[in-house]
Amino acid sequence: MDISRLFEPHQNLSDAINRAVVQSDIEGGVYLRDLPPGSKLEVQTENRSYTIVQQDQGQLISGHPQFCPEPVLVKIAGSTWGGSMLREAFLGRGMRMEFHHPDYFVTTSRIVEIRAI
């Protein structure tokens, strides 16, 4: 783990938010900005299993029967705890992935596991 990327609690954030950010660092995740093009991830949520391929212009995602049964180019915004605070370009266990599909804005169920494939 890159120690320089660990979150330091911020005085302007509530204790609950600071605690949640630190917990997401402990539980683990991946910064999409760190992935080279062509990198592949399997992201298992409580309800679905998504395959994500990092691209220069966004991510190819598949795994949802309605929104992306076949790979579609999206922009993954990051992940949240279910509210409005977004951890930008980060996918974390216990958090919900958010992505901009060409026709929809999608928030998934909680991420259970993230694996490189």
C-alpha positions in Angstrom: 0.0 0.0 0.0 1.3 3.4 -0.9 1.5 5.2 2.5 1.4 8.6 0.8 -2.2 7.9 -0.5 -3.6 7.2 3.0 -6.3 9.6 4.1 -5.6 12.0 6.9 -8.7 13.1 8.8 -9.8 16.6 7.8 -11.0 19.2 10.4 -13.8 20.3 8.1 -15.3 16.9 7.8 -17.4 15.2 10.4 -16.0 12.4 12.5 -18.4 10.0 10.8 -17.1 10.9 7.3 -13.4 10.9 8.4 -14.0 7.4 10.0 -15.7 6.1 6.8 -12.8 7.3 4.6 -10.2 5.7 6.8 -12.3 2.5 7.0 -12.4 2.4 3.1 -8.6 2.6 3.1 -8.4 -0.3 5.6 -10.9 -2.5 3.7 -9.1 -1.8 0.4 -9.9 -0.7 -3.0 -8.3 0.5 -6.3 -7.7 4.0 -7.7 -8.8 3.9 -11.3 -6.2 6.6 -12.2 -3.4 4.1 -11.3 -4.6 1.5 -13.8 -2.9 1.4 -17.2 -5.2 1.0 -20.3 -6.1 -2.6 -20.8 -6.2 -3.4 -17.1 -9.1 -5.7 -16.2 -11.1 -5.9 -12.9 -13.8 -8.1 -11.7 -16.0 -6.2 -9.2 -18.4 -8.3 -7.2 -21.3 -6.4 -5.6 -24.0 -7.7 -3.4 -26.2 -8.3 -6.5 -23.9 -8.5 -9.6 -20.5 -9.3 -10.9 -19.1 -6.6 -13.2 -16.1 -6.9 -15.6 -14.3 -3.6 -16.1 -11.6 -2.9 -18.6 -9.7 0.4 -18.2 -9.5 2.5 -21.4 -8.0 5.9 -22.2 -11.4 7.5 -22.5 -13.2 5.7 -19.6 -14.0 2.1 -18.8 -15.7 -0.7 -20.6 -18.1 -2.4 -18.2 -20.4 -5.4 -18.5 -22.3 -7.5 -16.0 -25.7 -5.9 -15.6 -28.6 -7.4 -17.6 -30.3 -4.1 -18.2 -27.6 -1.4 -18.3 -24.6 -3.3 -19.6 -25.2 -6.9 -20.7 -22.5 -6.4 -23.3 -19.4 -4.2 -22.7 -20.3 -0.5 -23.0 -18.0 2.5 -22.6 -18.8 4.4 -19.4 -17.1 6.9 -17.0 -16.8 5.5 -13.5 -17.2 8.5 -11.2 -16.0 6.6 -8.1 -17.7 5.1 -5.1 -19.9 6.3 -2.3 -21.3 5.0 1.0 -24.8 5.5 -0.4 -25.0 9.2 0.1 -23.8 12.2 -1.8 -20.1 12.1 -0.9 -18.1 10.6 -3.7 -14.6 9.1 -3.4 -13.6 10.1 -6.9 -12.0 7.5 -9.2 -11.8 5.0 -6.3 -13.6 1.7 -6.0 -13.7 0.5 -2.4 -15.0 -2.6 -0.7 -18.2 -1.8 1.3 -18.9 1.1 -1.0 -21.3 1.6 -4.0 -19.8 2.1 -7.5 -21.2 5.0 -9.5 -20.9 5.2 -13.2 -22.1 7.4 -16.1 -23.6 5.1 -18.8 -24.5 6.8 -22.1 -28.2 6.6 -21.2 -28.2 6.2 -17.4 -26.5 7.2 -14.1 -26.0 3.9 -12.2 -25.3 3.4 -8.5 -24.6 -0.3 -7.6 -25.2 -2.3 -4.5 -22.2 -2.5 -2.1 -18.9 -3.8 -3.5 -18.0 -7.1 -1.8 -14.8 -7.9 -3.7 -12.4 -6.4 -6.3 -10.0 -8.6 -8.3 -7.5 -8.0 -11.1 -8.1 -10.5 -13.9 
